[in-house]
Amino acid sequence: GNLKLQQRRSIVEQTHDLRGLLNKIFAFRGGWKVKNIAMDFSDGFLFQELFNILYDERINCCLEGVKDCPNPKLPVETKITNWNKINAGICFNYF
């Protein structure tokens, strides 16, 4: 047959779609608006929120420097600590 492969979408298009999907998910709870995925997820807060929404959980990894909203201005060391806590609290226990 004459199978035509769909042209692969650009990273910019894929990122735009992902951002839209994330914003729809967060509209259910929290109402966070994702503008820059890398920056907005950098402190771990939104990952923890997304996990809790998608898996109907109430995991609290005791992230540092964030209480009830993301804080992309945290020092890199604190962000690393937060992601280590996520790895220990979520990834090792669920995946």
Gaussian input, Z-matrix of N, CA and C with variables (Angstrom, degrees):
# hf/3-21g

backbone

0 1
 N
 C     1     B1
 C     2     B2     1     A1
 N     3     B3     2     A2     1     D1
 C     4     B4     3     A3     2     D2
 C     5     B5     4     A4     3     D3
 N     6     B6     5     A5     4     D4
 C     7     B7     6     A6     5     D5
 C     8     B8     7     A7     6     D6
 N     9     B9     8     A8     7     D7
 C    10    B10     9     A9     8     D8
 C    11    B11    10    A10     9     D9
 N    12    B12    11    A11    10    D10
 C    13    B13    12    A12    11    D11
 C    14    B14    13    A13    12    D12
 N    15    B15    14    A14    13    D13
 C    16    B16    15    A15    14    D14
 C    17    B17    16    A16    15    D15
 N    18    B18    17    A17    16    D16
 C    19    B19    18    A18    17    D17
 C    20    B20    19    A19    18    D18
 N    21    B21    20    A20    19    D19
 C    22    B22    21    A21    20    D20
 C    23    B23    22    A22    21    D21
 N    24    B24    23    A23    22    D22
 C    25    B25    24    A24    23    D23
 C    26    B26    25    A25    24    D24
 N    27    B27    26    A26    25    D25
 C    28    B28    27    A27    26    D26
 C    29    B29    28    A28    27    D27
 N    30    B30    29    A29    28    D28
 C    31    B31    30    A30    29    D29
 C    32    B32    31    A31    30    D30
 N    33    B33    32    A32    31    D31
 C    34    B34    33    A33    32    D32
 C    35    B35    34    A34    33    D33
 N    36    B36    35    A35    34    D34
 C    37    B37    36    A36    35    D35
 C    38    B38    37    A37    36    D36
 N    39    B39    38    A38    37    D37
 C    40    B40    39    A39    38    D38
 C    41    B41    40    A40    39    D39
 N    42    B42    41    A41    40    D40
 C    43    B43    42    A42    41    D41
 C    44    B44    43    A43    42    D42
 N    45    B45    44    A44    43    D43
 C    46    B46    45    A45    44    D44
 C    47    B47    46    A46    45    D45
 N    48    B48    47    A47    46    D46
 C    49    B49    48    A48    47    D47
 C    50    B50    49    A49    48    D48
 N    51    B51    50    A50    49    D49
 C    52    B52    51    A51    50    D50
 C    53    B53    52    A52    51    D51
 N    54    B54    53    A53    52    D52
 C    55    B55    54    A54    53    D53
 C    56    B56    55    A55    54    D54
 N    57    B57    56    A56    55    D55
 C    58    B58    57    A57    56    D56
 C    59    B59    58    A58    57    D57
 N    60    B60    59    A59    58    D58
 C    61    B61    60    A60    59    D59
 C    62    B62    61    A61    60    D60
 N    63    B63    62    A62    61    D61
 C    64    B64    63    A63    62    D62
 C    65    B65    64    A64    63    D63
 N    66    B66    65    A65    64    D64
 C    67    B67    66    A66    65    D65
 C    68    B68    67    A67    66    D66
 N    69    B69    68    A68    67    D67
 C    70    B70    69    A69    68    D68
 C    71    B71    70    A70    69    D69
 N    72    B72    71    A71    70    D70
 C    73    B73    72    A72    71    D71
 C    74    B74    73    A73    72    D72
 N    75    B75    74    A74    73    D73
 C    76    B76    75    A75    74    D74
 C    77    B77    76    A76    75    D75
 N    78    B78    77    A77    76    D76
 C    79    B79    78    A78    77    D77
 C    80    B80    79    A79    78    D78
 N    81    B81    80    A80    79    D79
 C    82    B82    81    A81    80    D80
 C    83    B83    82    A82    81    D81
 N    84    B84    83    A83    82    D82
 C    85    B85    84    A84    83    D83
 C    86    B86    85    A85    84    D84
 N    87    B87    86    A86    85    D85
 C    88    B88    87    A87    86    D86
 C    89    B89    88    A88    87    D87
 N    90    B90    89    A89    88    D88
 C    91    B91    90    A90    89    D89
 C    92    B92    91    A91    90    D90
 N    93    B93    92    A92    91    D91
 C    94    B94    93    A93    92    D92
 C    95    B95    94    A94    93    D93
 N    96    B96    95    A95    94    D94
 C    97    B97    96    A96    95    D95
 C    98    B98    97    A97    96    D96
 N    99    B99    98    A98    97    D97
 C   100   B100    99    A99    98    D98
 C   101   B101   100   A100    99    D99
 N   102   B102   101   A101   100   D100
 C   103   B103   102   A102   101   D101
 C   104   B104   103   A103   102   D102
 N   105   B105   104   A104   103   D103
 C   106   B106   105   A105   104   D104
 C   107   B107   106   A106   105   D105
 N   108   B108   107   A107   106   D106
 C   109   B109   108   A108   107   D107
 C   110   B110   109   A109   108   D108
 N   111   B111   110   A110   109   D109
 C   112   B112   111   A111   110   D110
 C   113   B113   112   A112   111   D111
 N   114   B114   113   A113   112   D112
 C   115   B115   114   A114   113   D113
 C   116   B116   115   A115   114   D114
 N   117   B117   116   A116   115   D115
 C   118   B118   117   A117   116   D116
 C   119   B119   118   A118   117   D117
 N   120   B120   119   A119   118   D118
 C   121   B121   120   A120   119   D119
 C   122   B122   121   A121   120   D120
 N   123   B123   122   A122   121   D121
 C   124   B124   123   A123   122   D122
 C   125   B125   124   A124   123   D123
 N   126   B126   125   A125   124   D124
 C   127   B127   126   A126   125   D125
 C   128   B128   127   A127   126   D126
 N   129   B129   128   A128   127   D127
 C   130   B130   129   A129   128   D128
 C   131   B131   130   A130   129   D129
 N   132   B132   131   A131   130   D130
 C   133   B133   132   A132   131   D131
 C   134   B134   133   A133   132   D132
 N   135   B135   134   A134   133   D133
 C   136   B136   135   A135   134   D134
 C   137   B137   136   A136   135   D135
 N   138   B138   137   A137   136   D136
 C   139   B139   138   A138   137   D137
 C   140   B140   139   A139   138   D138
 N   141   B141   140   A140   139   D139
 C   142   B142   141   A141   140   D140
 C   143   B143   142   A142   141   D141
 N   144   B144   143   A143   142   D142
 C   145   B145   144   A144   143   D143
 C   146   B146   145   A145   144   D144
 N   147   B147   146   A146   145   D145
 C   148   B148   147   A147   146   D146
 C   149   B149   148   A148   147   D147
 N   150   B150   149   A149   148   D148
 C   151   B151   150   A150   149   D149
 C   152   B152   151   A151   150   D150
 N   153   B153   152   A152   151   D151
 C   154   B154   153   A153   152   D152
 C   155   B155   154   A154   153   D153
 N   156   B156   155   A155   154   D154
 C   157   B157   156   A156   155   D155
 C   158   B158   157   A157   156   D156
 N   159   B159   158   A158   157   D157
 C   160   B160   159   A159   158   D158
 C   161   B161   160   A160   159   D159
 N   162   B162   161   A161   160   D160
 C   163   B163   162   A162   161   D161
 C   164   B164   163   A163   162   D162
 N   165   B165   164   A164   163   D163
 C   166   B166   165   A165   164   D164
 C   167   B167   166   A166   165   D165
 N   168   B168   167   A167   166   D166
 C   169   B169   168   A168   167   D167
 C   170   B170   169   A169   168   D168
 N   171   B171   170   A170   169   D169
 C   172   B172   171   A171   170   D170
 C   173   B173   172   A172   171   D171
 N   174   B174   173   A173   172   D172
 C   175   B175   174   A174   173   D173
 C   176   B176   175   A175   174   D174
 N   177   B177   176   A176   175   D175
 C   178   B178   177   A177   176   D176
 C   179   B179   178   A178   177   D177
 N   180   B180   179   A179   178   D178
 C   181   B181   180   A180   179   D179
 C   182   B182   181   A181   180   D180
 N   183   B183   182   A182   181   D181
 C   184   B184   183   A183   182   D182
 C   185   B185   184   A184   183   D183
 N   186   B186   185   A185   184   D184
 C   187   B187   186   A186   185   D185
 C   188   B188   187   A187   186   D186
 N   189   B189   188   A188   187   D187
 C   190   B190   189   A189   188   D188
 C   191   B191   190   A190   189   D189
 N   192   B192   191   A191   190   D190
 C   193   B193   192   A192   191   D191
 C   194   B194   193   A193   192   D192
 N   195   B195   194   A194   193   D193
 C   196   B196   195   A195   194   D194
 C   197   B197   196   A196   195   D195
 N   198   B198   197   A197   196   D196
 C   199   B199   198   A198   197   D197
 C   200   B200   199   A199   198   D198
 N   201   B201   200   A200   199   D199
 C   202   B202   201   A201   200   D200
 C   203   B203   202   A202   201   D201
 N   204   B204   203   A203   202   D202
 C   205   B205   204   A204   203   D203
 C   206   B206   205   A205   204   D204
 N   207   B207   206   A206   205   D205
 C   208   B208   207   A207   206   D206
 C   209   B209   208   A208   207   D207
 N   210   B210   209   A209   208   D208
 C   211   B211   210   A210   209   D209
 C   212   B212   211   A211   210   D210
 N   213   B213   212   A212   211   D211
 C   214   B214   213   A213   212   D212
 C   215   B215   214   A214   213   D213
 N   216   B216   215   A215   214   D214
 C   217   B217   216   A216   215   D215
 C   218   B218   217   A217   216   D216
 N   219   B219   218   A218   217   D217
 C   220   B220   219   A219   218   D218
 C   221   B221   220   A220   219   D219
 N   222   B222   221   A221   220   D220
 C   223   B223   222   A222   221   D221
 C   224   B224   223   A223   222   D222
 N   225   B225   224   A224   223   D223
 C   226   B226   225   A225   224   D224
 C   227   B227   226   A226   225   D225
 N   228   B228   227   A227   226   D226
 C   229   B229   228   A228   227   D227
 C   230   B230   229   A229   228   D228
 N   231   B231   230   A230   229   D229
 C   232   B232   231   A231   230   D230
 C   233   B233   232   A232   231   D231
 N   234   B234   233   A233   232   D232
 C   235   B235   234   A234   233   D233
 C   236   B236   235   A235   234   D234
 N   237   B237   236   A236   235   D235
 C   238   B238   237   A237   236   D236
 C   239   B239   238   A238   237   D237
 N   240   B240   239   A239   238   D238
 C   241   B241   240   A240   239   D239
 C   242   B242   241   A241   240   D240
 N   243   B243   242   A242   241   D241
 C   244   B244   243   A243   242   D242
 C   245   B245   244   A244   243   D243
 N   246   B246   245   A245   244   D244
 C   247   B247   246   A246   245   D245
 C   248   B248   247   A247   246   D246
 N   249   B249   248   A248   247   D247
 C   250   B250   249   A249   248   D248
 C   251   B251   250   A250   249   D249
 N   252   B252   251   A251   250   D250
 C   253   B253   252   A252   251   D251
 C   254   B254   253   A253   252   D252
 N   255   B255   254   A254   253   D253
 C   256   B256   255   A255   254   D254
 C   257   B257   256   A256   255   D255
 N   258   B258   257   A257   256   D256
 C   259   B259   258   A258   257   D257
 C   260   B260   259   A259   258   D258
 N   261   B261   260   A260   259   D259
 C   262   B262   261   A261   260   D260
 C   263   B263   262   A262   261   D261
 N   264   B264   263   A263   262   D262
 C   265   B265   264   A264   263   D263
 C   266   B266   265   A265   264   D264
 N   267   B267   266   A266   265   D265
 C   268   B268   267   A267   266   D266
 C   269   B269   268   A268   267   D267
 N   270   B270   269   A269   268   D268
 C   271   B271   270   A270   269   D269
 C   272   B272   271   A271   270   D270
 N   273   B273   272   A272   271   D271
 C   274   B274   273   A273   272   D272
 C   275   B275   274   A274   273   D273
 N   276   B276   275   A275   274   D274
 C   277   B277   276   A276   275   D275
 C   278   B278   277   A277   276   D276
 N   279   B279   278   A278   277   D277
 C   280   B280   279   A279   278   D278
 C   281   B281   280   A280   279   D279
 N   282   B282   281   A281   280   D280
 C   283   B283   282   A282   281   D281
 C   284   B284   283   A283   282   D282

   B1=1.4203
   B2=1.5036
   B3=1.2774
   B4=1.4623
   B5=1.5157
   B6=1.3139
   B7=1.4508
   B8=1.5228
   B9=1.3105
   B10=1.4644
   B11=1.5145
   B12=1.3143
   B13=1.4490
   B14=1.5224
   B15=1.3188
   B16=1.4575
   B17=1.5207
   B18=1.3240
   B19=1.4560
   B20=1.5235
   B21=1.3210
   B22=1.4555
   B23=1.5220
   B24=1.3203
   B25=1.4584
   B26=1.5215
   B27=1.3050
   B28=1.4626
   B29=1.5288
   B30=1.3222
   B31=1.4632
   B32=1.5289
   B33=1.3169
   B34=1.4699
   B35=1.5306
   B36=1.3382
   B37=1.4708
   B38=1.5242
   B39=1.3319
   B40=1.4636
   B41=1.5280
   B42=1.3243
   B43=1.4680
   B44=1.5274
   B45=1.3245
   B46=1.4644
   B47=1.5284
   B48=1.3388
   B49=1.4707
   B50=1.5230
   B51=1.3366
   B52=1.4630
   B53=1.5247
   B54=1.3212
   B55=1.4666
   B56=1.5327
   B57=1.3340
   B58=1.4599
   B59=1.5190
   B60=1.3361
   B61=1.4632
   B62=1.5273
   B63=1.3398
   B64=1.4641
   B65=1.5274
   B66=1.3222
   B67=1.4609
   B68=1.5271
   B69=1.3448
   B70=1.4719
   B71=1.5283
   B72=1.3285
   B73=1.4694
   B74=1.5229
   B75=1.3284
   B76=1.4671
   B77=1.5246
   B78=1.3233
   B79=1.4689
   B80=1.5304
   B81=1.3469
   B82=1.4602
   B83=1.5145
   B84=1.3239
   B85=1.4611
   B86=1.5253
   B87=1.2883
   B88=1.4567
   B89=1.5061
   B90=1.3260
   B91=1.4596
   B92=1.5118
   B93=1.3351
   B94=1.4632
   B95=1.5097
   B96=1.3181
   B97=1.4607
   B98=1.5222
   B99=1.3173
   B100=1.4590
   B101=1.5178
   B102=1.3278
   B103=1.4631
   B104=1.5218
   B105=1.3255
   B106=1.4607
   B107=1.5278
   B108=1.3286
   B109=1.4602
   B110=1.5220
   B111=1.3207
   B112=1.4721
   B113=1.5209
   B114=1.3204
   B115=1.4609
   B116=1.5278
   B117=1.3340
   B118=1.4685
   B119=1.5272
   B120=1.3348
   B121=1.4621
   B122=1.5295
   B123=1.3320
   B124=1.4671
   B125=1.5201
   B126=1.3436
   B127=1.4711
   B128=1.5272
   B129=1.3510
   B130=1.4587
   B131=1.5158
   B132=1.3266
   B133=1.4724
   B134=1.5257
   B135=1.3349
   B136=1.4593
   B137=1.5249
   B138=1.3371
   B139=1.4668
   B140=1.5218
   B141=1.3230
   B142=1.4618
   B143=1.5289
   B144=1.3309
   B145=1.4625
   B146=1.5224
   B147=1.3371
   B148=1.4656
   B149=1.5241
   B150=1.3234
   B151=1.4603
   B152=1.5252
   B153=1.3284
   B154=1.4640
   B155=1.5303
   B156=1.3128
   B157=1.4631
   B158=1.5288
   B159=1.3251
   B160=1.4612
   B161=1.5241
   B162=1.3286
   B163=1.4643
   B164=1.5232
   B165=1.3397
   B166=1.4653
   B167=1.5276
   B168=1.3105
   B169=1.4647
   B170=1.5166
   B171=1.3096
   B172=1.4756
   B173=1.5245
   B174=1.3189
   B175=1.4608
   B176=1.5243
   B177=1.3257
   B178=1.4610
   B179=1.5162
   B180=1.3152
   B181=1.4709
   B182=1.5312
   B183=1.3369
   B184=1.4741
   B185=1.5291
   B186=1.3264
   B187=1.4579
   B188=1.5267
   B189=1.3182
   B190=1.4686
   B191=1.5240
   B192=1.3199
   B193=1.4586
   B194=1.5127
   B195=1.3505
   B196=1.4614
   B197=1.5182
   B198=1.3195
   B199=1.4595
   B200=1.5241
   B201=1.3241
   B202=1.4557
   B203=1.5234
   B204=1.3245
   B205=1.4651
   B206=1.5285
   B207=1.3207
   B208=1.4677
   B209=1.5270
   B210=1.3264
   B211=1.4612
   B212=1.5298
   B213=1.3424
   B214=1.4614
   B215=1.5300
   B216=1.3401
   B217=1.4699
   B218=1.5274
   B219=1.3142
   B220=1.4691
   B221=1.5152
   B222=1.3306
   B223=1.4656
   B224=1.5331
   B225=1.3201
   B226=1.4693
   B227=1.5281
   B228=1.3267
   B229=1.4724
   B230=1.5295
   B231=1.3446
   B232=1.4632
   B233=1.5267
   B234=1.3302
   B235=1.4655
   B236=1.5263
   B237=1.3150
   B238=1.4712
   B239=1.5217
   B240=1.3271
   B241=1.4695
   B242=1.5272
   B243=1.3342
   B244=1.4618
   B245=1.5267
   B246=1.3238
   B247=1.4701
   B248=1.5237
   B249=1.3131
   B250=1.4726
   B251=1.5265
   B252=1.3337
   B253=1.4724
   B254=1.5299
   B255=1.3351
   B256=1.4659
   B257=1.5246
   B258=1.3342
   B259=1.4627
   B260=1.5187
   B261=1.3293
   B262=1.4682
   B263=1.5240
   B264=1.3143
   B265=1.4590
   B266=1.5081
   B267=1.3273
   B268=1.4647
   B269=1.5243
   B270=1.3216
   B271=1.4598
   B272=1.5327
   B273=1.3144
   B274=1.4652
   B275=1.5310
   B276=1.3265
   B277=1.4585
   B278=1.5215
   B279=1.3380
   B280=1.4584
   B281=1.5231
   B282=1.3308
   B283=1.4665
   B284=1.5028
   A1=113.38
   A2=112.28
   A3=121.47
   A4=109.61
   A5=116.50
   A6=120.63
   A7=109.46
   A8=116.13
   A9=120.08
   A10=108.49
   A11=116.19
   A12=120.23
   A13=108.97
   A14=114.51
   A15=118.71
   A16=107.96
   A17=115.66
   A18=119.28
   A19=109.85
   A20=114.03
   A21=119.20
   A22=110.08
   A23=115.31
   A24=120.05
   A25=109.88
   A26=115.84
   A27=120.39
   A28=110.17
   A29=115.48
   A30=121.02
   A31=109.86
   A32=117.04
   A33=120.64
   A34=110.21
   A35=116.75
   A36=120.22
   A37=111.14
   A38=116.55
   A39=120.57
   A40=110.98
   A41=116.45
   A42=121.12
   A43=110.18
   A44=116.55
   A45=120.77
   A46=110.23
   A47=116.39
   A48=120.68
   A49=111.31
   A50=116.46
   A51=120.91
   A52=110.73
   A53=116.16
   A54=120.63
   A55=109.95
   A56=117.34
   A57=120.85
   A58=112.09
   A59=116.16
   A60=120.72
   A61=111.05
   A62=116.59
   A63=120.37
   A64=110.80
   A65=117.15
   A66=120.18
   A67=111.70
   A68=117.26
   A69=119.89
   A70=110.10
   A71=116.57
   A72=120.21
   A73=110.24
   A74=117.00
   A75=120.32
   A76=112.45
   A77=118.07
   A78=120.49
   A79=110.53
   A80=117.05
   A81=120.35
   A82=111.85
   A83=116.02
   A84=119.52
   A85=109.26
   A86=116.06
   A87=120.47
   A88=113.52
   A89=116.37
   A90=120.30
   A91=114.97
   A92=117.72
   A93=119.84
   A94=110.16
   A95=116.46
   A96=122.03
   A97=108.31
   A98=116.45
   A99=121.79
   A100=107.78
   A101=115.60
   A102=120.96
   A103=110.11
   A104=116.10
   A105=122.29
   A106=106.21
   A107=117.02
   A108=121.01
   A109=111.54
   A110=117.16
   A111=120.00
   A112=111.16
   A113=117.12
   A114=119.99
   A115=111.51
   A116=116.19
   A117=119.86
   A118=112.40
   A119=117.59
   A120=120.85
   A121=112.26
   A122=117.62
   A123=120.95
   A124=114.91
   A125=118.35
   A126=119.67
   A127=112.50
   A128=117.14
   A129=121.23
   A130=114.75
   A131=117.79
   A132=120.79
   A133=112.43
   A134=116.66
   A135=119.08
   A136=112.03
   A137=117.48
   A138=119.25
   A139=109.59
   A140=116.48
   A141=120.79
   A142=110.44
   A143=117.34
   A144=121.39
   A145=111.30
   A146=116.16
   A147=120.67
   A148=110.28
   A149=116.88
   A150=120.99
   A151=110.39
   A152=116.73
   A153=121.14
   A154=112.09
   A155=116.91
   A156=120.36
   A157=110.00
   A158=116.80
   A159=120.42
   A160=113.05
   A161=117.28
   A162=120.73
   A163=112.90
   A164=116.70
   A165=122.30
   A166=111.11
   A167=115.46
   A168=123.28
   A169=109.65
   A170=115.19
   A171=121.95
   A172=108.98
   A173=115.36
   A174=121.18
   A175=109.45
   A176=115.80
   A177=121.51
   A178=106.61
   A179=116.13
   A180=121.67
   A181=112.15
   A182=117.28
   A183=122.18
   A184=110.57
   A185=114.70
   A186=120.31
   A187=109.81
   A188=115.21
   A189=120.79
   A190=110.93
   A191=116.36
   A192=121.90
   A193=115.12
   A194=116.92
   A195=120.79
   A196=107.65
   A197=115.38
   A198=118.69
   A199=109.82
   A200=116.65
   A201=119.33
   A202=112.81
   A203=116.44
   A204=120.78
   A205=108.76
   A206=116.80
   A207=119.65
   A208=111.42
   A209=115.36
   A210=121.35
   A211=108.83
   A212=116.83
   A213=119.94
   A214=114.08
   A215=117.29
   A216=120.01
   A217=112.49
   A218=116.91
   A219=119.51
   A220=110.65
   A221=117.26
   A222=119.66
   A223=110.38
   A224=116.13
   A225=121.29
   A226=110.95
   A227=117.80
   A228=120.75
   A229=111.19
   A230=116.65
   A231=120.81
   A232=110.39
   A233=116.28
   A234=120.10
   A235=110.23
   A236=116.33
   A237=120.56
   A238=110.31
   A239=116.45
   A240=120.67
   A241=110.39
   A242=116.52
   A243=120.46
   A244=111.35
   A245=117.28
   A246=119.73
   A247=111.06
   A248=117.68
   A249=119.99
   A250=110.08
   A251=116.84
   A252=120.80
   A253=110.53
   A254=116.35
   A255=120.29
   A256=109.97
   A257=116.90
   A258=119.96
   A259=110.88
   A260=116.80
   A261=120.52
   A262=110.97
   A263=117.90
   A264=121.24
   A265=115.47
   A266=116.81
   A267=119.60
   A268=111.27
   A269=116.59
   A270=119.67
   A271=112.30
   A272=118.03
   A273=120.02
   A274=112.12
   A275=117.17
   A276=120.49
   A277=114.44
   A278=117.41
   A279=119.92
   A280=114.37
   A281=117.33
   A282=117.88
   A283=112.59
   D1=167.56
   D2=177.78
   D3=-96.68
   D4=82.12
   D5=-177.84
   D6=-90.28
   D7=122.45
   D8=177.41
   D9=-98.98
   D10=125.97
   D11=176.43
   D12=-79.47
   D13=135.60
   D14=176.85
   D15=-69.93
   D16=136.24
   D17=179.81
   D18=-63.80
   D19=136.06
   D20=-178.60
   D21=-67.60
   D22=135.89
   D23=-179.21
   D24=-74.60
   D25=149.16
   D26=-179.38
   D27=-69.84
   D28=159.77
   D29=177.13
   D30=-58.81
   D31=-38.68
   D32=179.79
   D33=-61.68
   D34=-44.18
   D35=179.13
   D36=-66.05
   D37=-43.08
   D38=179.33
   D39=-62.87
   D40=-42.03
   D41=179.88
   D42=-64.90
   D43=-40.78
   D44=178.11
   D45=-60.40
   D46=-44.88
   D47=179.12
   D48=-63.45
   D49=-43.24
   D50=179.97
   D51=-63.12
   D52=-44.02
   D53=179.14
   D54=-59.96
   D55=-42.94
   D56=178.32
   D57=-62.10
   D58=-42.57
   D59=178.47
   D60=-64.06
   D61=-44.93
   D62=179.05
   D63=-60.01
   D64=-42.70
   D65=-179.79
   D66=-65.10
   D67=-34.45
   D68=176.00
   D69=-66.87
   D70=-41.21
   D71=178.91
   D72=-64.69
   D73=-47.01
   D74=-178.59
   D75=-68.12
   D76=-20.37
   D77=176.78
   D78=-63.79
   D79=-26.14
   D80=178.27
   D81=-67.92
   D82=-35.95
   D83=-177.74
   D84=-152.07
   D85=127.59
   D86=177.39
   D87=94.89
   D88=-39.38
   D89=178.57
   D90=68.40
   D91=20.33
   D92=-179.46
   D93=-63.20
   D94=144.00
   D95=176.23
   D96=-110.35
   D97=118.09
   D98=178.93
   D99=-90.43
   D100=121.29
   D101=177.24
   D102=-108.26
   D103=-46.01
   D104=179.42
   D105=-125.84
   D106=107.18
   D107=-172.31
   D108=-56.09
   D109=-49.49
   D110=-176.67
   D111=-60.97
   D112=-47.58
   D113=-177.62
   D114=-70.13
   D115=-43.54
   D116=-175.37
   D117=-68.71
   D118=-26.69
   D119=179.61
   D120=-96.52
   D121=-2.47
   D122=-169.35
   D123=-63.07
   D124=-28.20
   D125=-177.95
   D126=-91.06
   D127=-4.03
   D128=177.55
   D129=91.57
   D130=-17.28
   D131=-175.20
   D132=-58.62
   D133=-50.31
   D134=-176.73
   D135=-68.44
   D136=-30.59
   D137=175.62
   D138=-63.32
   D139=-46.13
   D140=178.58
   D141=-60.46
   D142=-43.32
   D143=178.41
   D144=-62.95
   D145=-45.17
   D146=-179.75
   D147=-61.57
   D148=-44.22
   D149=177.75
   D150=-57.95
   D151=-47.65
   D152=-178.58
   D153=-62.67
   D154=-37.44
   D155=178.62
   D156=-69.40
   D157=-50.14
   D158=-174.33
   D159=-68.69
   D160=-33.25
   D161=-177.34
   D162=-104.96
   D163=7.48
   D164=-179.81
   D165=50.38
   D166=51.72
   D167=-178.80
   D168=-117.02
   D169=175.09
   D170=174.26
   D171=-133.91
   D172=47.98
   D173=-179.88
   D174=-68.55
   D175=133.22
   D176=173.58
   D177=-126.16
   D178=108.33
   D179=-178.56
   D180=-84.17
   D181=6.21
   D182=-178.18
   D183=53.80
   D184=51.75
   D185=-179.87
   D186=-65.26
   D187=144.27
   D188=-178.56
   D189=-88.54
   D190=139.44
   D191=173.12
   D192=80.10
   D193=-1.09
   D194=176.44
   D195=-131.28
   D196=134.39
   D197=179.92
   D198=-114.81
   D199=-61.64
   D200=-177.59
   D201=-133.50
   D202=16.65
   D203=175.32
   D204=-162.19
   D205=159.58
   D206=178.98
   D207=-64.81
   D208=154.19
   D209=177.68
   D210=-140.14
   D211=81.67
   D212=-176.55
   D213=-67.12
   D214=-5.92
   D215=-178.78
   D216=-88.58
   D217=5.26
   D218=178.71
   D219=-64.29
   D220=150.87
   D221=174.63
   D222=-62.85
   D223=150.62
   D224=-178.55
   D225=-54.81
   D226=-39.62
   D227=-178.70
   D228=-59.94
   D229=-39.68
   D230=179.31
   D231=-68.22
   D232=-39.68
   D233=177.50
   D234=-61.40
   D235=-42.80
   D236=178.96
   D237=-62.64
   D238=-43.51
   D239=177.14
   D240=-58.47
   D241=-43.91
   D242=179.87
   D243=-62.15
   D244=-43.24
   D245=179.98
   D246=-68.69
   D247=-32.58
   D248=174.20
   D249=-64.13
   D250=-39.05
   D251=177.66
   D252=-65.84
   D253=-39.69
   D254=177.29
   D255=-63.89
   D256=-43.99
   D257=178.80
   D258=-59.88
   D259=-42.04
   D260=-179.16
   D261=-72.53
   D262=-42.27
   D263=-172.39
   D264=-85.80
   D265=-29.67
   D266=-176.77
   D267=-111.83
   D268=-58.06
   D269=-171.13
   D270=-62.90
   D271=-45.10
   D272=-178.00
   D273=-69.84
   D274=-28.79
   D275=-176.70
   D276=-90.55
   D277=-24.03
   D278=-172.78
   D279=-114.19
   D280=-27.24
   D281=-172.25
   D282=-113.97

